[in-house]
Amino acid sequence: MSVDVPRSIVLLRHAKADWPDVADHDRPLADRGRRDAPAVGEWLAANGVSPQLTLCSTATRTRETWKLVVPHLPHRPRTVYEDGLYEASAGEIIALINDTPADVQDLLLVGHNPGMQTLAETLTGSAEGDALTRMTRGGFPTSALAVIRFTGPWKSVEPGMGTLAGYWSPRE
């Protein structure tokens, strides 16, 4: 695949999690999270976002979110459960993105805040329409997603290189 191909990075914060007496990594989704997560998949499908690869944190709440999102997509992407996404900084996530295989055009990451929000803000150099205003105003609540577009190889992903092409949250 050419290095000049348009690519997308979709950043998805896990759905609303419950707070039972378990380790943070093992927290399951709350009822609201189980209701919101399928709407994420519906939005992705309706907006023509169809990733070839998903990197998902190994935390219970991210895995449960992804399990509820994926049935709504037109094609099931290859999924890799990535320990490095749990509690990852924006820089650590960029390092994971830089290692994406060249044949992947669209990559989806299912992770946590503050990493997802910080990364969305860090990668965005420009925005389409009011996407940046809505993301800035609404923050990055649970089940929010940002679609960032760029042209070039995955190794070129760095701060300010992308265009925020879409932002969505079930609470907007």
C-alpha positions, 0 to 999 in steps of 0.5 A, a space after each residue: 500500500 502506498 505511503 500517500 494513501 489517506 488513513 484514519 485513526 479512530 480513538 474510542 474511549 471505553 463505555 461507562 464502567 461500574 465501580 465494584 470492589 475489584 482492581 481497576 483493570 477488572 472493572 466491568 461496564 455499567 448498565 449505561 455503558 452496555 446501552 451506549 456501546 452499541 450506538 458507537 458501532 452504529 455511528 461508525 457504520 453509518 459514517 462509513 468508518 470501517 477499520 481493518 485493525 483494532 487495538 484494544 486495551 486488555 482492561 475488562 471495560 474496554 474488551 466489553 465495549 469492543 464486544 458490543 461495538 463490533 457486531 454493528 460494523 459491516 466487517 469485523 476488523 482484526 483485533 489485537 488486545 494490547 496491554 500497552 493501551 492500559 494507562 498509556 500516555 499520548 506518546 506511548 499510544 503514538 509509539 503503538 500507532 507508529 508500528 501499525 502495518 503498512 497495509 492497514 488504512 484505518 486503525 481503531 484504538 479502544 482505550 482510556 482517558 486521559 490518554 484518548 483525549 490527550 491523543 486526540 488533542 495532540 494529533 489534531 492540527 486542523 478540523 472539519 466543521 465544528 468537530 473540534 469545538 464540540 470535542 473541546 466543549 464536551 471533553 472526551 466522555 465515556 463512549 466518545 470517539 474521534 476520527 483523525 485523518 492524515 496522509 502518509 505512513 503510520 511512522 509519520 504520525 506525530 503531534 499536529 499531523 492530523 485533521 479531526 474529521 469527526 467527533 461523536 459522543 452519546 451524550 451530545 
